[in-house]
């Protein structure tokens, strides 16, 4: 049975509304989130690689991201005259044009006999990139990491062994009247094993940090406080600079809950929770396994120096890899990882993050590099702790139209 033309036109009328375009912005938000994280992590890794080449680093901040999408569809139907008396009711010219009308896209606009149909979808993305290299940014970036920041990351669950390697520049050891300086340099084959021995002792003896109250006066500078705020809180009480109040500082101490059964029961000072302030900053004392009293001063490094340290590890390749020993740092499958920081170069393979720099391919392996991924996230937070909204300078706009 032959279908009536009226039924055909009715069916087309029902199908045409199905050409509408719906923008699922939730999917786009997810894509923007992933792209933003990748660009941020790539900036961190690229600067570590720059440090491995002894090249200057460069930091930018990704600001506001906005995207627009527009969809438009145009459907044209030919002008048809239907019925048994078409020839009689129309002129010969009209009847000829009607027979030559084509329902479809017109590749050559304006061609005779074509009815225009089109569908257009356009999108654009704009974002703001802000150079982060201001005076205030570098004042924070070059500031030594203090025990307060150590405590922040310990509370996040990051292994103390990882933090000790990242935050410690060198140790000054006083034992039996002799002073020895041990740098945290994995390429120093003579002294680095001694440094590692003290890291293992710090893990065994439960080295951590704690807040201690100190008296603040009119000269108190909130910008130098660990909280980087114009108002400091301690014990739930709001403290404002310029008044004689009690503020909180942090010191290194030995925490009982972190101590192993092999740790000596006494002579460790200061103990966390003892409300005793250490006489010297970043200094603790303890007895080693031979019973000798040791005074240990921990000299911290800055966030800038951490980039340099990781760059040195990357430049050394396998020779610079640091093997971890604490169960908290090594972890359990599927996140088990025994190395501090791993970036391969010149090798293809599944990568969590990859950067092509000066003709070399650098890769953070997708599997077996859990600590490396944690450190990338730690560096992002560490930079944010040292950056305030006042650091944002000129904001050039970049517009990308695919």
Helices and strands as residue ranges (DSSP letters): H 5-16, G 17-19, H 25-52, E 60-74, H 86-89, H 92-100, E 102-103, E 114-115, E 118-131, H 135-141, H 147-155, H 160-167, E 168-175, E 178-183, H 192-205, E 207-216, G 222-224, E 231-234, E 237-240, E 245-254, G 256-258, E 283-287, E 293-300, H 303-316, G 317-320, H 327-330, E 344-345, E 351-357, E 360-365, H 370-385, G 389-391, E 395-400
